[in-house]
Amino acid sequence: MLSLNELQQLQQRQQQHHNQHPPPPPVNDGKTPHVVIVGAGLAGLLLAILLDQASISWEIYERSKEIRPLGGIMALNAGIFPALEQLGIYEELLRVSLPSQQFNIYSGGMNKIATLKTKGEKEIVGYDRMVFSRPELYNLLIARVAPEKIHYNKKVTSIEQNQDGAMIRCSDGTIYYGNILVGADGAYSGRLPSSDALELSKGYICMVGTTEPLNPAHYPGLDGEVSSAYQVIGKKSKYSWSAFSVPGNRICWNVVSQLATLEEATEEKFRNSEWGPQTTEPMIAEVKNFLTPFGGTMGELISATPTDKISRVFLEDKLFETWHAGRIVLIGDACHKLLPSSGQGAVTAMQDAVALANCLYELKSLSPVHIQEALQIYKDERFSQVQEQYEASKVNAKLIYGQTFLERCARHLIFNYMPMSVQAKASSKGMAYRPQASFLPLVADRGTCQVIPQKPSKRYLHEQQLEKTSAAAAAII
């Protein structure tokens, strides 16, 4: 058996050979594509897992030297759980998550402003919302992906396509080919028309992290079976901050600062690739004395978080018009960026992966006409759903972060006087859409709400019938 050092040296030699001798354009049956995925984020990884299940070949090219997921909170809901059930990921996710059934909003002085209760939501949609530390989901996904099919330190510098395929060129001079190219590497990753290239009027800076295990005696509610979830809105301040308990007696936290001007937003977008403590220290100095409903200060939570696990990232919201062109298609942040106020960013990105995998499975041929037809079906299915969540995230941002008089009044009335059943029904809006992989056995609907029916796959039904026929014939022989 090879030692760890020998294994690493072997992988390095294999990668060097791969760089010097890139593979030629793939040879296939004229119907099943070879997919080049740019970006190893949640959407890219889930798409790769789904393509494996559909017997579609793929390779991922990631610009970073390694996957480094943000250490803050993540939430998933019924909109993606059926697809994760199909893949056997849902049950594993439950073991590293806590249900979120109540969201408490405080002022900076620790006066409770409002409470959003979603306890009755499970009866309606069939699932609890689950919260967890973001790296937990990455670990579950990356464990299902063949490591030799993810190529790191591959910054794409140019993209070309023609009638026969698509090609990427990386900064190290290597070239890779595919029949279809999927951009899963974030916004502004491709060539955009003028309408999609327009800058936003403002954005947000978000600093996130997850603490090491803490003493529950010092943080009431830390060891509960349901997540203790708090949002704090600073009075006359550009800052808001939140804290969620997750398994292992840990707290996921974030601090959000809204930028006031276009110049600030442009500068921060440019610096978005700057990770590490050197970019977080000024922000930490400003927020260290902020109080938290768990007790203590943000500074104490930050001190309990390894410095290399603290990340600072630029946030913005935008819904792009361009989702595909020729053999190139976008998923996740590459075609839509949602504010984290509704907790739908990861859900929508993963839904993209499911919908696109279904369309690629149903491809009639690799001709430009059939590929464009399939990619348009993908956009037609997803655009209206994302648009609904995009608008909801802006409304939720005003309720959760807003500090104007009208926003404070709306927050107080909606969260404190709206009946719990109405709150649960409103919060579950949009979860009727639950795409599943059409090439895998479907998971039965849960809950009392009407679920949008899954479009059956004629190809899958035909292949299942052939398998039954073959099995019956073999039994007779």
ZIRADA-V990249 format. One line per field, one symbol per residue. ss: DSSP state (h for helix, s for strand, l for the rest). Layout:
# ZIRADA-V990249
ss: ???
This chain:
# ZIRADA-V990249
ss: lllhhhhhhhhhhhhhhhhhlllllllllllllssssslllhhhhhhhhhhhhlllssssslllllllllllsssslhhhhhhhhhlllhhhhhlllssslssssssllllsssssslllhhhhhlllssssshhhhhhhhhllllhhhssllllssssssllllsssssllllsssslssssllllllllllhhhhllllllssssssslllllllllllllllsllssssslllllsssssssslllssssssssslllhhhhhhhhhllllllhhhhhhhhhhhlllslllllshhhhhhlllhhhlsssssllssllllssllssslhhhlssllhhhllhhhhhhhhhhhhhhhhhllllllhhhhhhhhhhhhhhhhhhhhhhhhhhhhhhhhhhlllhhhhhhhhhhhhhllhhhhhhhhllllllllllllllllllllllllllllllhhhhhhhhhhhhhhhhhhhl
